[in-house]
Amino acid sequence: MWAGGLLALALLLPVLVVATHHHQPPEAPAVPKPAPPPIAAPNKVAQPPQVSVYLSKTGQVETLPLEDYVTGVIAAEMPASFELEALKAQAIAARTFIARRLVDNDKSGVPEASAMVTDTVRHQAYISKASLENWKAKGKSAQLAKLKRAVLETKNIILTYKGKPITASFFSTSNGYTENSEDYWNVKVPYLRSVASPWDQKIAPGFKKSVTISRTSLLKKLGLNDQSMPTLATGKSFIQVLSSTVGHRIDQVSVGGTIFTGREIREKLGLRSSEFSWEAKGDDIILTTYGYGHGVGMSQWGADGMAKEGYTATQILKHYYTGIEFQQASKLLKK
């Protein structure tokens, strides 16, 4: 593996720009003397890329260096109690996500023109710098130090595919597999392929969850008319899976004769996952989900499970993102 070499690259000194001042020779003396050599000016360190974040609760825009932004993202996106290698994998994925937007000057989904990204899950969840400072007062100095270590040890590293930053999507908990991108977003991305993720079931507390919903409420949320199906019984004959995805989630399902995608059912009913089973109980239907999130890219609980078994951040990322490479963000973000 070449993970050590890649991570070491991230700790190289930034590019130095050297300027020189040429001093004029003194007025001609009686005996000519050679002009003194030019004196080099102090080295100028290249400024790190800046990220402007729209803070949804206040409507303000916070601008801060890239690495500080990444710290705020992993603080919001992954528990500090996770293994360090999982946090490092999350840091690289988070840095890659914003690097792609910076390279493409992508400001989609941002309500303020001066911002590049929001602090919500529409982009990446983010905890402001001021809020992170309060962690110290709340006795969370050790957790903050761990997050900063994860960012420092992966500094400047991003994921690329054919030389470009990838769409480094991630989610909470898999159902045992990740999803092909086209099975959720209808767009085939070569590095977002379905892979096994058996670690989630072993350690994720929310791997399996059940929710009870009335038949009437279920039909209403799906835009169906309960009165138009008086003869349909609840249960297996009422909901039928027609096809499944490579990632073992529901592709198409029939509800009372109307066909929906698994994603539509998940979003309309507010389910944790598009893999679910069901059970009729009187006028209610008990829906049980497996996993949490869209399922595309890196599973966060899966990453922690891999780290617990001794996998490095590099190995974790290469497992969840197919055929990717590692590169320095600074090389792609040069002005």
C-alpha positions in Angstrom: 0.0 0.0 0.0 1.1 3.6 -0.6 -1.1 5.3 1.9 1.8 6.4 4.1 3.5 8.1 1.2 0.3 9.9 0.2 -0.4 11.1 3.7 3.2 12.3 4.1 2.7 14.4 1.0 0.0 16.3 2.7 2.4 17.5 5.4 4.9 19.0 3.0 5.7 22.7 3.4 3.5 25.0 1.3 4.9 26.6 -1.8 7.2 29.5 -1.0 7.2 32.6 -3.1 10.5 34.4 -2.8 10.8 38.1 -3.7 14.0 40.1 -3.9 14.9 43.7 -3.4 17.8 45.2 -5.4 19.7 47.9 -3.4 21.2 50.7 -5.4 25.0 51.1 -5.0 26.1 54.1 -2.9 27.3 57.2 -4.6 30.5 56.6 -6.4 33.4 56.6 -3.9 37.0 57.5 -4.7 37.7 53.8 -5.3 34.9 51.9 -7.1 33.5 49.0 -5.1 31.2 46.2 -6.4 27.6 46.6 -5.5 26.4 44.5 -2.6 24.5 41.4 -3.5 20.7 41.7 -3.4 19.1 40.9 -0.1 16.2 38.5 -0.3 12.9 39.6 1.2 11.2 37.4 3.8 9.6 34.4 2.3 5.9 34.8 1.5 3.8 31.7 2.4 1.0 30.9 0.0 -2.4 31.6 1.5 -4.7 28.5 2.1 -7.9 28.3 0.1 -10.9 30.0 1.9 -14.3 28.6 2.3 -17.4 30.8 2.7 -20.2 29.0 4.6 -23.8 30.2 4.8 -25.0 29.6 8.4 -28.6 28.7 8.1 -29.8 29.6 11.6 -28.4 33.2 11.4 -28.2 33.9 7.7 -24.6 35.1 8.2 -21.7 33.9 6.1 -18.6 32.6 7.8 -15.3 32.6 5.8 -12.4 30.5 7.1 -9.4 28.4 5.8 -10.1 25.1 4.1 -8.7 22.9 6.9 -10.7 24.8 9.6 -13.8 24.2 7.5 -13.1 20.5 7.3 -12.8 20.3 11.1 -16.2 21.9 11.4 -17.7 19.4 9.0 -16.3 16.2 10.6 -17.5 17.6 14.0 -21.0 17.7 12.6 -20.9 14.6 10.4 -19.2 12.0 12.6 -19.0 11.3 16.3 -15.6 12.2 17.8 -15.8 8.8 19.6 -15.2 7.0 16.2 -11.8 5.5 15.5 -9.1 8.0 14.3 -8.7 6.3 10.9 -12.5 6.6 10.3 -12.3 10.3 11.2 -9.4 10.7 8.8 -11.4 9.0 6.1 -14.3 11.4 6.8 -11.9 14.4 6.7 -10.6 13.4 3.3 -14.1 12.9 2.0 -15.3 16.2 3.4 -12.3 18.1 1.9 -12.9 16.4 -1.4 -16.5 17.5 -1.4 -15.7 21.2 -1.0 -12.7 21.0 -3.2 -14.9 19.9 -6.1 -17.2 22.8 -5.5 -14.3 25.3 -5.4 -12.8 23.9 -8.6 -16.1 24.1 -10.4 -17.1 27.4 -8.7 -20.3 25.5 -7.9 -22.6 27.6 -5.7 -25.8 25.6 -6.3 -28.2 25.4 -3.4 -26.8 28.4 -1.6 -29.2 31.3 -0.9 -26.4 33.8 -0.4 -24.2 34.8 -3.4 -21.2 35.4 -1.2 -21.2 31.9 0.1 -19.9 28.7 -1.5 -21.8 26.1 0.6 -24.4 25.9 3.4 -24.0 24.3 6.8 -26.8 21.8 6.1 -27.0 18.2 4.9 -27.9 19.6 1.5 -24.2 20.0 1.2 -22.3 19.0 4.3 -23.4 19.5 7.9 -21.0 22.0 9.5 -20.5 23.4 13.1 -19.3 27.0 13.1 -16.0 28.0 14.5 -17.6 29.9 17.4 -19.6 26.8 18.4 -16.5 24.6 18.3 -14.7 27.0 20.6 -17.5 26.4 23.1 -16.6 22.7 23.1 -13.7 23.6 25.5 -16.1 25.2 28.0 -18.3 22.1 27.7 -15.4 19.7 28.6 -15.0 18.4 25.1 -11.4 19.6 24.6 -10.2 16.0 24.0 -12.8 15.4 21.4 -11.9 18.6 19.5 -8.2 17.8 19.7 -9.0 14.4 18.1 -10.9 15.9 15.3 -8.1 18.4 14.6 -5.6 15.6 14.6 -7.6 13.8 12.0 -7.6 16.9 9.8 -3.9 17.6 10.4 -2.8 14.1 9.5 -4.7 14.2 6.2 -4.0 17.9 5.5 -4.4 18.8 1.8 -5.4 15.3 0.7 -8.4 14.8 -1.6 -9.9 12.0 -3.7 -9.7 12.2 -7.4 -10.9 10.2 -10.4 -9.1 10.8 -13.7 -7.5 13.9 -12.2 -10.7 15.6 -10.9 -12.1 15.7 -7.4 -14.8 13.2 -7.0 -18.4 13.6 -5.7 -17.5 12.1 -2.3 -21.0 11.2 -1.1 -21.3 9.5 2.2 -24.1 8.4 4.5 -24.7 7.1 8.0 -25.4 3.4 8.0 -25.5 0.7 5.2 -27.9 -2.2 5.0 -24.9 -4.5 4.5 -24.1 -3.0 1.0 -23.7 0.4 -0.6 -25.7 1.5 -3.6 -24.8 2.0 -7.2 -25.3 5.7 -7.9 -27.7 5.2 -10.7 -30.0 3.2 -8.5 -30.7 6.2 -6.3 -29.8 9.3 -8.4 -30.4 7.9 -11.9 -26.8 8.9 -12.8 -24.1 6.3 -13.3 -20.8 7.4 -11.6 -17.9 5.0 -12.1 -16.4 5.3 -8.6 -19.8 5.1 -6.8 -20.3 1.4 -7.1 -22.1 -1.0 -4.8 -19.8 -2.8 -2.4 -20.3 -5.0 0.7 -20.4 -3.2 4.1 -20.9 -5.9 6.7 -19.5 -3.9 9.6 -22.6 -1.7 10.1 -24.9 -4.4 11.3 -22.3 -5.4 14.0 -21.9 -1.9 15.6 -24.4 0.7 14.3 -27.1 1.3 16.9 -29.7 2.4 14.3 -29.1 -0.5 11.8 -32.6 -1.8 12.3 -35.6 0.5 13.2 -39.3 0.1 13.1 -42.1 2.6 12.7 -45.8 2.2 12.8 -48.1 4.0 10.5 -51.8 3.7 9.8 -53.0 2.4 6.5 -54.9 5.6 5.9 -51.9 7.8 6.7 -49.7 5.7 4.5 -52.0 6.1 1.5 -52.4 9.8 2.1 -48.6 10.4 2.2 -48.3 8.4 -1.0 -51.0 10.4 -2.7 -53.4 7.5 -2.9 -57.1 7.4 -2.2 -58.1 4.9 0.5 -61.7 4.8 -0.7 -60.6 3.6 -4.2 -59.2 0.3 -2.8 -61.9 -0.9 -0.4 -61.4 -4.6 -1.2 -57.6 -4.6 -0.7 -56.5 -6.1 2.5 -53.5 -4.7 4.4 -50.3 -6.8 4.5 -48.3 -8.7 1.9 -51.0 -8.4 -0.8 -51.2 -4.7 -0.2 -47.5 -3.9 -0.6 -45.5 -6.0 -3.0 -41.8 -5.6 -4.0 -41.4 -5.9 -7.8 -37.6 -5.5 -8.0 -34.5 -4.9 -6.0 -31.3 -3.0 -6.6 -27.7 -4.3 -6.6 -27.3 -2.9 -3.2 -30.2 -5.0 -1.9 -32.6 -2.1 -1.5 -36.1 -1.8 -3.0 -36.0 -0.7 -6.6 -39.8 -0.8 -7.4 -42.7 -1.6 -5.2 -46.5 -1.8 -5.7 -48.7 -0.2 -3.1 -52.3 -1.0 -3.7 -51.6 -1.5 -7.4 -49.6 1.8 -7.8 -45.9 1.5 -8.6 -43.3 3.5 -6.7 -39.5 3.5 -6.5 -37.9 2.5 -3.2 -36.6 6.1 -3.0 -40.1 7.6 -3.5 -41.4 5.4 -0.6 -38.5 6.4 1.6 -38.9 10.1 1.0 -42.7 10.3 1.0 -43.0 8.3 4.3 -39.8 9.7 5.9 -38.2 6.3 6.3 -34.5 5.9 7.2 -33.7 3.6 4.3 -35.1 2.3 1.0 -34.7 -1.2 2.3 -37.6 -2.1 4.4 -40.0 -4.9 5.4 -43.6 -4.6 6.6 -46.2 -6.3 8.8 -49.9 -5.6 9.1 -51.3 -5.2 12.5 -55.0 -4.3 12.5 -55.4 -1.0 10.6 -51.7 -0.2 11.1 -48.6 -1.2 9.1 -45.3 -1.7 10.9 -42.4 -0.8 8.6 -38.9 -1.9 9.5 -35.9 -0.3 7.9 -32.4 -1.5 7.5 -29.6 1.0 7.4 -29.9 4.8 7.4 -29.3 7.1 4.4 -29.3 7.1 0.6 -26.6 4.3 0.6 -24.3 5.9 -2.0 -20.6 6.2 -1.3 -18.9 5.8 2.1 -20.9 4.3 5.0 -19.8 6.2 8.2 -20.6 3.4 10.6 -19.0 1.0 8.1 -15.8 3.2 8.1 -15.7 3.0 11.9 -16.2 -0.8 11.7 -13.3 -1.1 9.3 -11.1 1.1 11.5 -11.8 -1.1 14.5 -10.5 -4.0 12.5 -7.3 -2.2 11.7 -7.9 -0.7 8.3 -6.3 2.6 7.5 -8.1 5.7 6.2 -6.7 5.0 2.7 -7.9 1.4 2.7 -11.4 2.5 3.9 -11.7 5.1 1.2 -10.4 2.8 -1.6 -13.0 0.2 -0.5 -16.0 2.6 -0.6 -14.9 4.6 -3.7 -13.9 2.4 -6.6 -10.8 3.2 -8.6 -10.0 6.5 -7.0 -6.6 8.2 -6.5 -5.2 10.6 -3.9 -4.0 14.0 -4.7 -3.0 17.3 -3.1 -5.9 19.8 -3.0 -3.5 22.7 -3.4 -2.5 21.5 -6.9 -6.0 21.8 -8.1 -7.0 24.9 -6.2 -4.2 27.1 -7.5 -5.5 30.4 -8.9 
